[in-house]
Amino acid sequence: MGEVIDDTILQLIGIDKRFGGITALERMNFELKRGEIHAICGENGAGKSTLMKIVTGAYQPDNGKIILNGEDTSIKNPLDSFSKGIAIIYQETSLFEEMTVLENIFINRELEKKIGPVSLLDYKAMKSAMMSIMQKLNISIPFNVKIKNLGMAQKQMIEIAKALVFKSKILILDEPTASLTQNEVDILFSIIRDLKTNGISVAYISHRLEEIFSLCDRVTVIRDGHYISTRDTAKTNKNELVADMVGRNINNYFPKIEVDRGSETLIVAGLGDRKLLHNINFNAKKGEILGFAGLVGSGRTELALALCGITGFTDGNIILNGKTRRFSNYHEALQNGVVYVSEDRTKYGITTRMSVKNNIVLPQLKNVSNMGIFDIRKEYSVAEQMKNDLDIKTPNTDFIVVNLSGGNQQKVSLGKALALNPKLLILDEPTRGVDVNAKAEIHGIIGKMAATGLTILLISSELPELIGMCDRIYVMKEGTIVGSFEREDFSQEGILKIALDTKTKEKESV
């Protein structure tokens, strides 16, 4: 990266950042042009978040230059960054749930008017400024609705509107589509493209390479805190980016192992909860990876929670290994070999402030105890086996989980489940928020688990993942199963057609 050029709005040159003895960034470079959508990608722990926190003033660099609008500058804190026209929108929005849209947009930056010596809030001016931006973004959200009543996509639109009301010229989006439906993603992409047309520069952080090629002009790859490459998306491909990200080629993203399926582990007949779920029928066999596709809100997670006793069901039956079961709580499900891995690993999967070892044995303290006395050697043995089996990249099993990368945190969550020796494993979005290398590793783990005869229900919003890993796929819509596919009939188009078809009638799958 050479001299600053006229169309460059932001340039980072030789940025270093260390935390104690750990180097997070070393001689990092990044360049963002005016009116450009520029992707930043890399594995979990590569340094993307640290780099963006330097751009937004949350961290101060140890060395290097930040050049904004052609001038050498320093960014003292997030408020300073915002005042300089830089705004960031995180995956989890920073809006106040009990406040209205208007209040959130203008919080700490309220417009005022003078009436004699008294200053009052100028609601008319704030509404006018907000409506002007909303019209440009083609968004229709009432200004007086509380944030808690909005969906995730609408919250992100409010974050964008908030940035544009105060004339931000650089917008940083951090994994913005992680919780969105495909329709919401399409709307967001349309807004981002409009921003580009209006001269706004967008730094787009994502693990989803398909999105990068669909939306972005250029992509910069970061690995282990180092700048690796910047490429035009039109002149590169997925394999080149992945090789840049992990330092080697990945030849098989979905290492599916062909397994002879055995007898039926699970039969579900007419299951319903009189809320969302109704008349659900399916079966799953030993050694089978059974996929569940559908849009957000289709009932896939609700089905998983009902099966394993977390919420339960009112209608129908489940037959597990030949016996009719109805679990009154999750503990009963665990005792019968049914284990659920949540899509939200930090909320329901792992305790981030505990060690790898403590997390893995937490659900089975009785199994690592003798006569009620905790057996440290048993705990160590169980944790070490999971560390080795899943290739959890940690200095040791005493390492605190919060300090691991997202992919390795997910492996800990899987290890916690597998250490229970389940008969039926329900995986809800098992690769959400992890990088492409970790995804391939987790896919390999899932394939090996199925090869041992374990029955796996795999819920995923990523159709390539379902198509690459599953033996069969059921499609859910509005709380029931509306279609099923055998492996030889898999196609993204066919699955999406059923998931999106408003005329689809309820079907029973066996």
Secondary structure by P-SEA (a helix, b strand, c coil): cccccccccbbbcbbbbbccccccccbbbbbbccccbbbbbbcccccaaaaaaaaaccccccbbbbbccccccccccaaaaaaacbbbbcccccccccccaaaaacccbbbbbbccccccccaaaaaaaaaaaaaaaccccccccccccccaaaaaaaaaaaaaaacccbbbbccccccccaaaaaaaaaaaaaaaaabbbbbcccccaaaaaacccbbbbbcccccccccccccccaaaaaaaacccccccccbbbbbbcccccbbbccccccccccccccccccccbbbbbbcccccaaaaaaaaaccccccbbbbbcccbbbbbccaaaaaaacbbbbbcccccccccccccaaaaaaccccccccccccccaaaaaaaaaaaaaaacccccccccccccccaaaaaaaaaaaaaaacccbbbbccccccccaaaaaaaaaaaaaaaaabbbbbbbbccaaaaaacccbbbbbcccccccccccccccaaaaaaaaacccccccccc
